[in-house]
Amino acid sequence: MARSPRLNLKDIPQHVIQRGNNRQSCFFENQNYQVYLDKLLEYSQKHQVEIHAFILMTNHVHLLVTPRIENGVSLMMQSLGRYYVRYINQTYHRTGTLWEGRYKSSLVDSDSYFLIVTRYIEFNPVRAEMVVRPELYPWSSYHQHALGKTISLLTEHDCYLKLGDSASKRQQSYLKFCKRYLSDDEASFIRASVNKAWILGDDRFKQQIERQLGVSVSPKARGGDRKSIKYQQSKG
């Protein structure tokens, strides 16, 4: 099966997911998470990628990012992935791959979906029933967005900054936003978009991207895609 083309445009947010091979763990103890975040900071700065949101689950990673140069995300993920595999293999005296192939990503319409994707990412451990509230999971950008803890890795996007004219007001607004129900259809669409490299946005945004790329990027209608809800949910 041919790979879906990865869409890389500077200044357009991307939802990125990287999975452990065969859904196996890629983090084994707290130090691993911290090493990953430290190197994510290093390589995001090197390749000019702004990090807006993240969650480090035991067997996969979600990021919401904006590259400021073409292919910035690809360069960052390649550098980070290679370093982290070497680190894990050396630390635990293992060999072989750690990641399940290449990372997956989708372009995100900031006007329509930026905050929705941020919330989707940060509530991942709640949906997975690992914790009952997002603040109970330590490896997440939720602690800055909702609780005011400074995370040096993060660069706040305009969509978040517009929530209020002070840090406390933005946190209050974000907490209120997070109380809104994320429907199964919304969650399934976000999953499908990142897994199939679809554009996550309205028709206006899709047309804008098509003009920039000079090609059609809208998915063709396929009955099976809408029916395989269990499969889509398993990919979240």
C-alpha positions in Angstrom: 0.0 0.0 0.0 1.4 3.4 -1.0 2.2 5.8 1.8 0.0 8.9 2.3 2.0 12.0 1.2 3.2 14.0 4.2 2.1 17.6 3.9 4.8 20.0 5.1 4.1 23.8 5.0 5.9 26.3 7.2 3.7 28.4 9.5 0.9 25.9 9.5 0.2 23.9 12.7 0.6 20.1 12.6 -0.7 17.4 14.8 2.1 14.8 15.1 1.9 11.2 16.5 4.8 8.8 16.9 4.1 5.2 18.1 6.1 2.5 19.7 6.8 -0.5 17.5 3.9 -3.0 17.8 2.3 -0.7 20.4 5.1 -1.6 22.8 6.3 0.8 25.4 8.8 3.5 24.4 9.1 4.9 28.0 10.1 2.7 30.9 10.9 5.0 33.8 10.6 8.7 34.6 14.1 9.6 33.4 13.1 8.4 29.9 10.3 11.0 29.6 12.6 13.8 30.8 15.3 12.8 28.3 12.8 12.8 25.5 11.5 16.3 26.5 15.0 17.7 26.8 15.9 16.5 23.4 12.6 17.7 21.9 13.5 21.1 23.2 16.9 20.9 21.7 15.9 19.7 18.3 12.8 21.9 18.0 15.0 24.9 18.5 17.6 23.6 16.1 15.0 23.0 13.3 12.8 26.0 14.1 9.7 24.2 15.2 7.4 25.7 17.9 5.9 23.2 20.3 2.4 24.2 21.5 1.1 21.0 23.1 2.3 17.5 24.0 1.5 14.3 25.7 4.0 11.5 26.3 2.0 8.2 26.8 3.8 5.0 27.6 3.7 3.7 24.0 3.2 6.8 21.9 3.6 10.6 21.7 1.3 13.4 20.5 2.6 16.8 19.6 1.0 20.0 18.3 3.6 22.0 16.5 4.2 24.8 14.0 7.3 24.7 11.8 8.9 28.0 10.8 10.9 26.5 8.0 10.0 23.9 5.3 10.5 20.3 6.5 11.3 21.6 10.0 9.0 18.9 11.6 10.6 16.1 9.5 14.1 17.2 10.5 13.1 17.5 14.1 11.4 14.1 14.3 14.3 12.3 12.5 16.9 13.8 14.8 14.8 13.2 17.9 13.8 9.7 16.9 17.4 8.6 16.1 18.8 10.0 19.3 16.1 8.5 21.5 16.5 5.0 20.0 20.2 5.1 20.7 19.6 6.3 24.2 17.1 3.6 25.0 19.2 0.8 23.4 22.3 1.8 25.2 20.5 2.4 28.6 18.7 -1.0 28.5 21.2 -3.0 26.6 18.8 -3.8 23.8 18.9 -3.7 20.0 16.5 -3.1 17.1 13.8 -0.6 16.4 11.7 1.3 18.9 9.3 3.3 16.7 6.6 1.9 14.5 7.8 3.3 11.2 7.7 7.0 10.4 5.7 9.5 12.4 2.2 10.5 11.2 0.9 14.0 10.9 -2.0 16.2 9.7 -2.2 19.9 9.0 -4.5 21.7 11.5 -6.7 24.7 10.8 -5.9 27.0 13.7 -9.1 29.0 13.5 -11.4 25.9 13.7 -9.4 23.1 15.4 -6.3 24.4 17.3 -7.8 24.4 20.8 -9.8 21.2 20.0 -6.7 19.3 19.1 -4.8 20.7 22.1 -7.6 19.4 24.4 -7.7 16.1 22.5 -4.0 15.6 23.1 -4.0 16.6 26.7 -7.0 14.4 27.6 -5.4 11.3 26.0 -4.6 9.6 29.4 -8.2 10.3 30.6 -9.7 8.6 27.5 -7.3 5.7 28.0 -8.5 5.5 31.7 -5.0 5.9 33.0 -6.1 8.9 35.2 -9.5 10.4 36.0 -8.4 14.0 35.5 -5.7 15.4 33.1 -3.8 17.1 35.8 -3.0 13.8 37.4 -0.8 12.8 34.4 2.6 14.4 34.7 4.0 14.3 31.1 1.6 16.8 29.5 1.4 20.4 28.4 -1.9 20.6 30.4 0.1 21.7 33.4 1.0 25.0 31.7 -2.2 25.6 29.8 -4.6 24.9 32.7 -2.5 25.2 35.9 0.1 27.8 35.1 3.2 25.7 35.5 6.0 27.0 33.3 7.2 24.5 30.7 10.2 25.9 28.9 9.6 23.6 25.9 6.3 25.4 25.0 5.6 28.4 22.8 2.0 29.5 23.1 0.0 29.9 19.9 -2.1 33.0 19.2 -5.2 30.8 19.6 -4.3 30.2 23.2 -3.1 33.7 23.9 -6.4 35.1 22.7 -8.2 33.3 25.6 -7.4 36.2 27.9 -5.2 39.2 28.6 -3.3 37.6 31.5 -1.9 34.2 32.2 -4.6 33.5 34.9 -7.4 34.5 32.6 -6.1 32.3 29.9 -5.9 29.4 32.3 -9.5 30.0 33.5 -10.7 30.2 29.9 -8.9 27.0 28.9 -10.3 25.1 32.0 -13.8 26.2 31.0 -13.1 25.1 27.4 -11.9 21.7 28.5 -15.3 21.1 30.3 -17.0 21.1 26.9 -17.9 17.6 25.6 -15.7 16.2 22.9 -18.0 14.2 20.8 -17.1 10.7 19.5 -17.4 12.1 15.9 -14.9 14.9 16.7 -12.4 12.5 18.3 -12.8 10.0 15.4 -12.2 12.7 12.9 -9.0 13.9 14.6 -7.7 10.3 14.8 -8.5 9.6 11.2 -6.9 12.9 10.1 -3.6 12.2 11.7 -3.5 8.5 10.8 -4.3 9.2 7.1 -2.6 12.5 6.7 -5.8 14.4 6.1 -6.2 18.1 6.6 -8.0 18.9 9.8 -10.0 22.0 8.9 -13.0 23.5 7.1 -13.4 23.8 3.3 -11.9 27.3 3.2 -8.7 26.1 4.9 -8.5 23.0 2.6 -8.8 25.3 -0.4 -6.0 27.5 1.0 -3.7 24.5 1.4 -4.5 23.2 -2.1 -3.6 26.6 -3.6 -0.3 26.6 -1.7 0.5 23.1 -2.8 -1.0 23.2 -6.3 -2.6 19.8 -5.8 -5.9 18.4 -4.4 -5.5 17.2 -0.8 -9.2 16.3 0.0 -9.7 12.6 0.8 -11.8 10.6 -1.6 -15.1 9.3 -0.1 -14.8 5.7 1.0 -17.6 3.9 2.8 -15.3 1.7 4.8 -13.5 4.6 6.4 -16.6 5.8 8.2 -17.6 2.3 9.2 -14.4 1.2 10.9 -15.0 3.2 14.1 -13.5 0.6 16.3 -10.3 0.7 14.2 -10.2 4.5 14.3 -10.7 4.5 18.1 -7.9 2.0 18.5 -5.5 4.5 16.8 -6.1 7.4 19.1 
